[in-house]
Amino acid sequence: MTLSIWRYVHLTLAILTFLFLIVASATGIILAYDAAQEKVQPYRVDDFSNINLAQSLPELRKVFPEITEISVDHNQFVTLEGLDDNGENIKAYIDPKTGKILGKPVEKSKFINWITSLHRSLFLKETGRFTVGVVSFLLMIISISGLILIIKRQNGIRHFFDNIKKDFFSQYLHVVSGRILLIPILVVSVTGTYLFLHRFELIPKGKNEKIAHKVTNSETQIKLADFPIFKETKLSKVKKIEFPFIEDDAEEFFILKLKDREITVNQINGEIVKEEKYPLTLIYENLSLTFHTGRGSVLWSIVLGLSSIGILMFIYSGFVITFKRTRNKIKNKHKAENAEIVIFVGSENGSTLGFANKIHSQLLSDGKKSFITELNQYKLYPKAEYFIIFTSTYGLGEAPTNASNF
């Protein structure tokens, strides 16, 4: 049975990667659940996206006399590190508007750390990370080839979501779930590939772009709430704020690490002393990490979990389809030039070939010189007395690949 190049690519890569994909998908389900349940913890305040630094930092300094740093994670939980009124070290989730302590950061369990390590590197360190990165790239190719096969089956992109002919359950499940989960699986594979390329510097990392600012070195002190940069900067854009080690010292600065840049701010007059914009490659890396892990969104975490389940279903249904196809093979006892009866077959998935093989076997058992071949392999048969044609349409009425030239 003739197969298209895309089917060969799809099947070959699936065979090469299925063990790695089973491990990645199984661990991905657990990590997606962990990301989703982490997001629903009660440490995010209402109206978070509207809070700016000019509103938050003065209030926090009233509550905590010494602040070392403030960080905002992907869940928009604000963590403060510093000293409390009793001089005790503190590290806690806080309400950025009032300084109220909401809870203590909890480290990931050993089990989750174990699963994360398995998912990222298969416990093989850099070699494992490289292997997982290559598998991500191959998953992207598998997804693209699968998309092309669906488009071909449906007779064009316009019929992509039309009804699917149900040959058998595994085939139907493979195609239907492929249409539904195509985009999230592509996102997972593309972002995983980008993270792999960035980590191993297979794409240029780029350099920070320095942005010039006029510095007056004014000694006029203004309040934190009046710093222009603090008024302009939303807390949702912040990753970390490093506070001056010594308050009111002109040589000590605020360092704002935002999602796209780093800004050094004079703690006396609020002027921007230095600003460096991160390269696009670093921004894309953070964006890829967000989409690949599902961090920060319960809905996307659920989608990623379902996609991981979907990959396991693809592996199972794909091998069932392959087994059914390979079980029906063309086998001939007699040569074509000696055949009295020639059976021609047009079959995309192998089902029609199965019927034809049964007739072929019956004819051979009756002592007939039967020969079976694909419709596209038609040629002159000098001793043929009968032609028998078994064929079926494919997709939306198209000829099977091995009958398209007949």
Buried (B, 14 or more C-beta within 10 A) or exposed (E): BBBBEBBEBBBEBBEBBBEBBBBBBBBBBBBBBBBBEBBEEEBBBEEBEEBBBBBBBBBBBEBBEBBBBBBBBBBBBBBBBBBBEEEEEBEBBBBBBEBEBBEEEEEEEEEBEEBBBBBBBBEBEEEBBBBBBBBBBBBBBBBBBBBBBBBBBBBEEEBBEEEBBEBEEBBBBBBEBBBEBBEBBBBBBBBBBBBBBBBEEEEEEEEEEEEEEEEEEEEEEBEBBEBEBBEEBBBEBBBBBBBBEEEEEBEBBBBBBBBEBBBBBBBBBBBBBBBBBBBEBBBBBEBBBBBBBBBBBBEBBBBBBBBBBBBBBBBBBBBBBBEBBEEBEBEBEBEBEEBBBBBBBBBBBBBBBBBBBEBBBEBBEEEBBBBBBBBBBBEEBEBBEEEBEBBBBBBBEBBBBBBBEB
